[in-house]
């Protein structure tokens, strides 16, 4: 599905990477993913279905619901 993205999070100077999936939820490009994928990340990027990669900014979290 075109609305499904791969979410990659980089952590610390060693740049360990966390990976998960996400879903584009609106025309502005907001992506919903799991909190544990981005928790504590220094940098987050998304890979779109067409191969485009873009940096992302965390705009909100809900750790209790893992979102």
N, CA, C and O atoms as a MOPAC input file, in Angstrom:
PM7 MOZYME 1SCF
protein

 N      0.83900 1    -1.18700 1     0.00000 1
 C      0.00000 1     0.00000 1     0.00000 1
 C      0.88000 1     1.24500 1     0.00000 1
 O      1.88000 1     1.28600 1     0.71700 1
 N      0.53900 1     2.23700 1    -0.77000 1
 C      1.33200 1     3.46900 1    -0.82200 1
 C      1.37700 1     4.23300 1     0.50000 1
 O      2.29700 1     5.02100 1     0.72000 1
 N      0.40600 1     4.01500 1     1.37900 1
 C      0.38200 1     4.75400 1     2.64300 1
 C      1.24000 1     4.11200 1     3.72700 1
 O      1.40200 1     4.69000 1     4.80100 1
 N      1.78700 1     2.93900 1     3.46900 1
 C      2.64200 1     2.26000 1     4.44500 1
 C      4.09500 1     2.66200 1     4.21300 1
 O      4.58100 1     2.64400 1     3.08300 1
 N      4.78400 1     3.02700 1     5.29700 1
 C      6.17500 1     3.46500 1     5.21100 1
 C      7.04300 1     2.65100 1     6.16000 1
 O      6.55300 1     2.04000 1     7.10900 1
 N      8.33800 1     2.65600 1     5.88100 1
 C      9.32700 1     2.08200 1     6.79000 1
 C      9.87400 1     3.23000 1     7.62300 1
 O     10.25600 1     4.26600 1     7.07900 1
 N      9.91400 1     3.05700 1     8.92300 1
 C     10.41800 1     4.07800 1     9.83300 1
 C     11.76100 1     3.60100 1    10.38000 1
 O     11.86800 1     2.49600 1    10.91200 1
 N     12.79100 1     4.45100 1    10.24400 1
 C     14.11800 1     4.12400 1    10.75900 1
 C     14.53200 1     5.19100 1    11.75600 1
 O     14.44900 1     6.38500 1    11.47100 1
 N     14.98000 1     4.75400 1    12.93100 1
 C     15.40100 1     5.67100 1    13.98500 1
 C     16.86200 1     5.41600 1    14.31900 1
 O     17.28200 1     4.26700 1    14.45900 1
 N     17.64300 1     6.50000 1    14.44600 1
 C     19.05400 1     6.39600 1    14.81100 1
 C     19.21900 1     6.85900 1    16.25200 1
 O     18.62900 1     7.85300 1    16.67600 1
 N     20.03600 1     6.11300 1    16.99600 1
 C     20.23700 1     6.38900 1    18.41900 1
 C     21.71400 1     6.54300 1    18.72600 1
 O     22.51300 1     5.68100 1    18.35800 1
 N     22.09400 1     7.62800 1    19.39700 1
 C     23.44200 1     7.79900 1    19.92600 1
 C     24.52400 1     7.93000 1    18.87200 1
 O     24.27700 1     7.82800 1    17.67100 1
 N     25.72800 1     8.16000 1    19.36300 1
 C     26.85800 1     8.38300 1    18.46400 1
 C     27.24300 1     7.12500 1    17.70700 1
 O     27.82800 1     7.21500 1    16.62800 1
 N     26.92500 1     5.93900 1    18.25400 1
 C     27.19600 1     4.68900 1    17.56000 1
 C     26.23100 1     4.43500 1    16.42800 1
 O     26.41800 1     3.52100 1    15.62400 1
 N     25.17800 1     5.26500 1    16.37000 1
 C     24.16700 1     5.22000 1    15.33200 1
 C     23.50300 1     3.85600 1    15.19400 1
 O     23.26900 1     3.38800 1    14.07900 1
 N     23.19600 1     3.21400 1    16.32800 1
 C     22.39100 1     2.00200 1    16.23100 1
 C     21.03200 1     2.39800 1    15.66100 1
 O     20.58200 1     3.52800 1    15.85100 1
 N     20.39400 1     1.48800 1    14.97700 1
 C     19.17900 1     1.82500 1    14.23500 1
 C     18.02100 1     0.95900 1    14.69500 1
 O     18.15900 1    -0.25200 1    14.86400 1
 N     16.87600 1     1.60000 1    14.89500 1
 C     15.63300 1     0.89800 1    15.14600 1
 C     14.77900 1     0.98400 1    13.89700 1
 O     14.79800 1     1.99800 1    13.20000 1
 N     14.03600 1    -0.06300 1    13.60700 1
 C     13.23400 1    -0.10200 1    12.39400 1
 C     11.81700 1    -0.54500 1    12.73400 1
 O     11.60800 1    -1.42000 1    13.57500 1
 N     10.86100 1     0.06800 1    12.07300 1
 C      9.46900 1    -0.31700 1    12.22400 1
 C      8.67500 1     0.14800 1    11.02800 1
 O      9.23200 1     0.68300 1    10.06900 1
 N      7.38800 1    -0.05500 1    11.08400 1
 C      6.52100 1     0.39900 1    10.01000 1
 C      5.68100 1     1.56400 1    10.50800 1
 O      5.57400 1     1.81200 1    11.70900 1
 N      5.09200 1     2.27000 1     9.55900 1
 C      4.22700 1     3.37700 1     9.89100 1
 C      3.16000 1     3.52100 1     8.82900 1
 O      3.20800 1     2.86300 1     7.78900 1
 N      2.20000 1     4.38200 1     9.09300 1
 C      1.09400 1     4.61200 1     8.18800 1
 C      0.90200 1     6.11100 1     8.01200 1
 O      0.75100 1     6.83900 1     8.99300 1
 N      0.90800 1     6.57500 1     6.76600 1
 C      0.61400 1     7.98500 1     6.48700 1
 C     -0.87500 1     8.17700 1     6.72600 1
 O     -1.70100 1     7.48000 1     6.13600 1
 N     -1.21500 1     9.13300 1     7.60200 1
 C     -2.61100 1     9.26700 1     8.02400 1
 C     -3.33700 1    10.47600 1     7.44900 1
 O     -4.55300 1    10.58700 1     7.59800 1
 N     -2.61000 1    11.39300 1     6.78800 1
 C     -3.28600 1    12.55100 1     6.19900 1
 C     -2.47400 1    13.11600 1     5.03700 1
 O     -1.35600 1    12.67200 1     4.77300 1
 N     -3.04300 1    14.08900 1     4.35600 1
 C     -2.39300 1    14.68300 1     3.18800 1
 C     -1.19100 1    15.54900 1     3.54900 1
 O     -0.39700 1    15.89200 1     2.67300 1
 N     -1.04400 1    15.90800 1     4.82600 1
 C      0.12100 1    16.66900 1     5.26700 1
 C      1.34000 1    15.76500 1     5.44700 1
 O      2.46000 1    16.25500 1     5.58700 1
 N      1.12700 1    14.46100 1     5.44200 1
 C      2.22500 1    13.52000 1     5.56500 1
 C      2.49900 1    13.04300 1     6.97300 1
 O      3.54700 1    12.44700 1     7.22200 1
 N      1.58600 1    13.28800 1     7.90500 1
 C      1.77200 1    12.77300 1     9.26000 1
 C      1.78500 1    11.24700 1     9.22900 1
 O      0.96900 1    10.61700 1     8.55500 1
 N      2.72600 1    10.66900 1     9.97100 1
 C      2.88900 1     9.21600 1    10.01400 1
 C      2.63000 1     8.73200 1    11.43200 1
 O      3.12600 1     9.31200 1    12.39800 1
 N      1.85000 1     7.66800 1    11.54600 1
 C      1.59700 1     7.02900 1    12.83500 1
 C      2.46000 1     5.77500 1    12.91000 1
 O      2.42300 1     4.93100 1    12.01400 1
 N      3.24100 1     5.66000 1    13.99200 1
 C      4.08500 1     4.49600 1    14.20400 1
 C      4.07300 1     4.15500 1    15.68900 1
 O      3.42400 1     4.84200 1    16.47800 1
 N      4.77200 1     3.12300 1    16.06600 1
 C      4.84100 1     2.73100 1    17.47000 1
 C      5.86100 1     3.56800 1    18.23300 1
 O      6.92300 1     3.90500 1    17.70900 1
 N      5.52400 1     3.89400 1    19.47100 1
 C      6.40800 1     4.67600 1    20.33200 1
 C      7.76600 1     4.00500 1    20.50000 1
 O      8.79600 1     4.67800 1    20.48200 1
 N      7.77700 1     2.67600 1    20.66300 1
 C      9.04800 1     1.99300 1    20.91700 1
 C     10.00500 1     2.08400 1    19.72500 1
 O     11.20500 1     1.86300 1    19.88900 1
 N      9.50700 1     2.39900 1    18.55000 1
 C     10.36800 1     2.53800 1    17.36400 1
 C     11.14500 1     3.84800 1    17.41400 1
 O     12.28400 1     3.90300 1    16.95200 1
 N     10.55100 1     4.90200 1    17.96300 1
 C     11.17400 1     6.22800 1    17.94500 1
 C     11.61100 1     6.72900 1    19.31700 1
 O     12.24100 1     7.78300 1    19.40200 1
 N     11.30200 1     6.01600 1    20.38200 1
 C     11.60600 1     6.45100 1    21.74400 1
 C     13.11200 1     6.69400 1    21.92000 1
 O     13.91400 1     5.76900 1    21.79000 1
 N     13.48400 1     7.92900 1    22.21300 1
 C     14.87700 1     8.29100 1    22.45500 1
 C     15.71300 1     8.49000 1    21.20800 1
 O     16.92900 1     8.65300 1    21.30700 1
 N     15.09200 1     8.48100 1    20.02900 1
 C     15.83900 1     8.60900 1    18.78100 1
 C     16.42100 1    10.00900 1    18.62000 1
 O     15.78800 1    11.00700 1    18.96500 1
 N     17.64400 1    10.06100 1    18.08600 1
 C     18.27700 1    11.33100 1    17.72600 1
 C     17.83100 1    11.79800 1    16.34900 1
 O     17.80000 1    12.99700 1    16.06800 1
 N     17.48500 1    10.84000 1    15.49100 1
 C     17.06600 1    11.15100 1    14.13100 1
 C     16.08300 1    10.08000 1    13.66900 1
 O     16.25900 1     8.89500 1    13.95400 1
 N     15.04700 1    10.51300 1    12.95100 1
 C     14.05000 1     9.59100 1    12.42100 1
 C     13.88000 1     9.88000 1    10.93600 1
 O     13.82000 1    11.03800 1    10.52200 1
 N     13.80400 1     8.82200 1    10.13900 1
 C     13.52000 1     8.98400 1     8.71700 1
 C     12.46800 1     7.97600 1     8.30500 1
 O     12.26300 1     6.95900 1     8.96700 1
 N     11.79700 1     8.28000 1     7.18800 1
 C     10.80400 1     7.37200 1     6.64300 1
 C     11.17200 1     7.03900 1     5.20600 1
 O     11.69700 1     7.87600 1     4.47300 1
 N     10.89100 1     5.81300 1     4.82100 1
 C     11.10400 1     5.35400 1     3.45800 1
 C      9.73200 1     5.07300 1     2.86500 1
 O      9.00300 1     4.20000 1     3.33500 1
 N      9.39000 1     5.83800 1     1.81000 1
 C      8.08300 1     5.70700 1     1.17600 1
 C      8.06000 1     4.53800 1     0.19900 1
 O      9.10900 1     4.01700 1    -0.18100 1
 N      6.86900 1     4.13300 1    -0.20200 1
 C      6.70100 1     2.99700 1    -1.10300 1
 C      7.41000 1     3.20400 1    -2.43500 1
 O      7.82500 1     2.23400 1    -3.06800 1
 N      7.55600 1     4.46800 1    -2.87500 1
 C      8.22100 1     4.73300 1    -4.15800 1
 C      9.73600 1     4.82300 1    -4.04200 1
 O     10.41800 1     5.11200 1    -5.02500 1
 N     10.26900 1     4.57700 1    -2.83900 1
 C     11.71400 1     4.61100 1    -2.62400 1
 C     12.24600 1     5.93200 1    -2.10500 1
 O     13.43400 1     6.03600 1    -1.79800 1
 N     11.40200 1     6.93800 1    -1.99900 1
 C     11.80800 1     8.23700 1    -1.47300 1
 C     12.05900 1     8.12900 1     0.02200 1
 O     11.26400 1     7.53900 1     0.75400 1
 N     13.18000 1     8.70900 1     0.47100 1
 C     13.50100 1     8.75000 1     1.89900 1
 C     13.41700 1    10.21400 1     2.35100 1
 O     13.86600 1    11.11700 1     1.64500 1
 N     12.83700 1    10.43500 1     3.53700 1
 C     12.70100 1    11.79000 1     4.06700 1
 C     12.95400 1    11.77900 1     5.56800 1
 O     12.59200 1    10.83000 1     6.26500 1
 N     13.58400 1    12.85100 1     6.05900 1
 C     13.73900 1    13.01300 1     7.50300 1
 C     12.38300 1    13.33500 1     8.10600 1
 O     11.55000 1    13.99200 1     7.48100 1
 N     12.17600 1    12.86900 1     9.31900 1
 C     10.90300 1    13.09000 1    10.00000 1
 C     11.14100 1    13.78100 1    11.33400 1
 O     12.23600 1    13.72000 1    11.89500 1
 N     10.11100 1    14.43100 1    11.82700 1
 C     10.15000 1    15.09300 1    13.12600 1
 C      9.03800 1    14.50300 1    13.98400 1
 O      7.90100 1    14.37100 1    13.53200 1
 N      9.36600 1    14.15300 1    15.21300 1
 C      8.35200 1    13.62900 1    16.12500 1
 C      7.52200 1    14.80200 1    16.62200 1
 O      8.05600 1    15.74200 1    17.21000 1
 N      6.22100 1    14.74700 1    16.38600 1
 C      5.36600 1    15.85700 1    16.80000 1
 C      4.50600 1    15.52200 1    18.01400 1
 O      3.85900 1    16.40400 1    18.58000 1
 N      4.49600 1    14.26800 1    18.41100 1
 C      3.73400 1    13.87400 1    19.58900 1
 C      3.88700 1    12.38800 1    19.83500 1
 O      4.17600 1    11.62500 1    18.91400 1
 N      3.69300 1    11.97900 1    21.07600 1
 C      3.79300 1    10.56600 1    21.42100 1
 C      2.73300 1    10.21000 1    22.45700 1
 O      2.20200 1    11.07800 1    23.15000 1
 N      2.44000 1     8.92900 1    22.54500 1
 C      1.55500 1     8.38000 1    23.56400 1
 C      2.17000 1     7.05000 1    23.99500 1
 O      1.81100 1     5.99200 1    23.47800 1
 N      3.09200 1     7.11700 1    24.94200 1
 C      3.83700 1     5.91900 1    25.34500 1
 C      2.92700 1     4.85400 1    25.96000 1
 O      3.19200 1     3.66000 1    25.81900 1
 N      1.87200 1     5.27100 1    26.63000 1
 C      0.96000 1     4.32000 1    27.25600 1
 C      0.24300 1     3.43100 1    26.24600 1
 O     -0.12200 1     2.29500 1    26.55100 1
 N      0.04700 1     3.95600 1    25.05300 1
 C     -0.58800 1     3.18900 1    23.98500 1
 C      0.40800 1     2.77200 1    22.91200 1
 O      0.01500 1     2.26200 1    21.86300 1
 N      1.69300 1     2.98600 1    23.17000 1
 C      2.77800 1     2.65000 1    22.24700 1
 C      2.57900 1     3.29100 1    20.87500 1
 O      2.77200 1     2.64600 1    19.84500 1
 N      2.18900 1     4.57400 1    20.87500 1
 C      2.00400 1     5.33300 1    19.62400 1
 C      2.88000 1     6.56900 1    19.61800 1
 O      2.86400 1     7.33200 1    18.65200 1

